[in-house]
């Protein structure tokens, strides 16, 4: 009778070790899944911020061009960082003009290859092609860098 009882204790020890291995595997999977979800959530959040920054940069470019004295020349590029201290994003705004040559003799036209500056109607005057490039600042050291491009055709 004693011998049967000892074999049973050995079997219980093997079952306990097996159970611990199964639990450890499940916990490892859960931790890995949780880390991956947190990383995805952060990337989506930063990407949404980049898209909103691109919209804001377009509005800022329109404001800058409309308030700029075009007699000496036009604004063709705006570089900025947001925020000013500990920047998260680097922004570059490239502006190309067409139709400005007929308005008061401003020399703003930077023709897009393959286009002409033959403006037929007054409503066509003063068109800008605005390209905004947003990318995360190199100091953030993200595992997946954020880059976003927005192209907008605007009237001034």
N, C-alpha and C positions, 0 to 999 in steps of 0.2 A: 504494500500500500504506500509506503514511503517513496518508493521509486516513481510511481505514477505522479505523485504530487510534485516531485522535483522536475519532471519533464514539462509539466504544465507551467511552472514558473519560468522556464526557459522560453517556452512558446510565447508567453505574455511579454517578455522582454523583447523578442523579435517583433511582435506586433506593435509595441510602443515605439521602437526605432522606426519601423515602416510608417507609422502614423506621423511621427515628427518630420520625416522626410517629405511626406505629402504636404503637411502644413507649411513647411519652409518653402517648398516649391510654389505653393499658392501665394504666399506672402511676397515672394520675389516677383511673381507675375503682377500682383496688384501694385507693388511699388513702382515697377517699370511702367505700367500703364498710367499710373498717376503722374509720373514725371513727364511722360510723353504728352499727356493731356494739358498739363501746365505749360509746357513749351509751345504747343499749338495755340493755346489761348493767348499767350504773350505775343506770338507772331501775328495773330489776327488783330490784336489790339494795336500793335505798332503799325501794321499795314493800314488799318483804318485811319490812324493819325496821319500817316503819310498822304493818303488821299485827301483828307481835309486840309492839310498843309498846301497841297497843290491847288486846291480851289481858292484858298486864301491868297496864294502867290499870284494867281491870275488877277484877282481883284486888286491886289497891291500894284501889279504892273499897270493895270488900266489907270489907277489913281496916279501913279508916278508919271505916266506918259501924258495924261491930261493936264497935270500941273507943271509940266516941264516946258521951259522956253525952247522952242525948236529952232530958233534962228541960228544958233551956232551948230546945232546938230541934234540928232535924236538919240534916245536911249535904245541901245541894241541888246544890252545884257545887264542883268541884275543878279548879283551873287549875295546870298545871305545865309545865316544860320539861325536856327530856332531851338531853344531860347538862346539869348545872348550869352548867358553864363551856363556852363556845362551843356553845350548844345547836343540835342538828340538828332537833328536833321541838318543836312547841307542841301540848300536849294539853289538851283540855277535857272534863271528865266531868260530865254532867248526870244527876242522880238524882231519880226520882219514886217516891214511896212509895204503897202502898195496902195496907190491912189492918193498919196499925200503930195505928190509933185504938183498937182493942180490946185492945191489949197494954199494960197498966199505965197507960192514959190518956195515952200519948205523943201529942203533936199533930203527928205527922210526915206525915199524909196530905196529899199534893198530888195531888189526883185528876186523872187523865188525862181530857180532855174525852170525854164519852160513856160513862164508866164510873161505877159506883156503889161504895160502900164497904160493901156488905152482905156481911159475912163469915159464912158458914154453918158452916164447920168450923174447928177449931183449926189444922188443917194449912194452911189458906189464909192464916193470919196472917203478916204480915211479908214482903211481896213488894215487890221493888224493880225498877223499869225503869231500866236504866243505858244511857245513850247516851254513847259515846266518840267524840270527833272528833280526829283526828290530822292535822296538816299540817306540811309542812316549814317551818322557820324562814325568815323573809324574808331573813335575812342570807346564806343559802346561795346565793341567786340562781340557782336551777336553771332550765333552759330550759323544762322541763315540771314544773309544781308538783305535789307529792304531796299528795293529800287522801284520807283514809280514814275511814269511819264504821262503827261497830260498835254494834249494839243487842243487849242481853242482858236476859233476865228472870231474876232471881235471888231465892232465898229466903235469909232471914237467920235 
